[in-house]
Amino acid sequence: MSFDFLLELAWKSALISGAALALATLLRRRSAGERSALLATAAALIVALPVITLLLPALPVVTSTVHEAAPVAIDPAILAAAAASAPEPAAGGVFDDPSLLVEWLWAGGAAMVLLRLAVGLWTLGRWTRGGEPIVAPAWRDALARTAAEAGIARPVRLLRADVTAPLSWGFLRPVILIDPDTAREPDEAEAVLAHEVAHVARGDWLVLILSRLAVALFWFNPLMWLLERRIVREAEEAADARALVHVEPARYAQTLLSCAQQYSALRLPASGMADAALGERVRAILERRLAAGAPHPRWIRLAVIAVAALAAPIAALKPVQAIVRAAPPAPPAPVAPAAPASAPEVPAGPLAPVAPVAPAAAPVAPGVPPVPAAPAAPGVLAAAMAAIAPPAPPVPPVPPVPPRRLRDGSPVDGAEIAREVQEAIAEARIEREQALREAGEARREALRDAEEARREALREAGEAQREALRHVDARAIAAQAARAAADARHQVRVSMAAGAEGMLRGADGMERGARQMDAEAEKLRSPAYRAEQIAKAAREGRRVTDEELVRAIPKLHQGADGMRRGAAEMRRSAERMRRQG
């Protein structure tokens, strides 16, 4: 995975996970099942983010503007000379490239998280292979009943294994593992299996694996760890809500508290009854803040659609640079031809008669045409880096001109003219070499700037590496887990004490109700009281006969006896909770 692609996936995953957590917070008054579906959709989209980014049409977003110079023709000879004159940059070491370091750091962190997941799956497999099927009728009947009510068609295995608390794992072939202590308590079978079967019916194990894979891909993002913990918490609350359909809240809370005694901070890839937020879950159950039942499918669909509609545009975003191309420079104006070196010939006036002279050895040749002036030397930058057209080829040496004479008899010195032309050519060459030297200096300056930018990038990458390592410090994670376990145990003790007090108050109320029912039954034995009740019912528009009131007497006594038994059971449960606390 390249550095640029990894960086793009990092900020996209941060946006999606942050948006999902914010939506879950806004939906805190909805059911835990709806929030769990929302967060599970976000985890699945984050795991599929690399594929989605490659397959979806890009949605370009301009993040910066680059001004690009117009293309110009540069003489290859100039570039070759500049490259030859510039010193070669020093060879970089293996740790000079920050992108390579970041890629290796990401791969190492992902491997650690995946290794931890693999070890957890291997541990679950070992426990399953060493488990024994539970054949007790109470457990088998409870499993068959809860699985049928949850609509689970595939078989669910129920095993006694060397685990610390009940848990479930697997998707196609789900397994429920029960610890030996809980397996010896058939009275807890209904509550335990109602919770674990709810996990199987909801597919929470598959969502848990997706969240762990998302953490492995983006372990450096703290939001991914928060998302994974929030998914586990919402899944447990959703399973509690489904279990409360089958089990009375006080009894279910007692079962959770008994599981809390075996709570372990070991993070296995499985759905269990005990977790770090167990105290908060027990309080929510006893205070009736957790609604029983499954969420409405329509709200789940809306939550999934909301997350997908938010994540799809984020996955399609593609940062681009806007390139502003400069207009090409205007072609240089043509240089006007130089004026003739000599004035036009003027015919000579008549001369006085003199002695005849011999005719010239050769007729007077026409004037030698003047050499055009050399064009002005271009500027340093234009000559070195942005020449408009390749320079003209060097002028070959001018052969010496034979001595000639003008019409007025003045001699024409061809050698002098040739020397002047050669001097002009030499001066042009000197200016060209000066331009090449200045171009080489400019290139060396650019290389120095690039080296400085590279060192700055290395410093920033080192800071990012230290920041990422702080997030995955194993000692900090262990300390946090220990604090969470201690807090959970404290909350469990407080919740157990509060639950015991609540159960004692409930027992007192049930006993008062039993006494009232017995008193009402004794009153109905009196014919006068029955006649009074018949008259009262008639005034209220109801018809009650004396025979019906007589038949109600034993039923009232039976109801009173049932309430006394319930009160006694609640007192025993409260006493057990106090001892466990």
Summary of the structure (lengths in Angstrom):
residues: 581
radius of gyration: 47.3
end to end distance: 52.0
largest distance: 187.8
contacts: 1658
relative contact order: 0.11
helix: 62%
strand: 7%
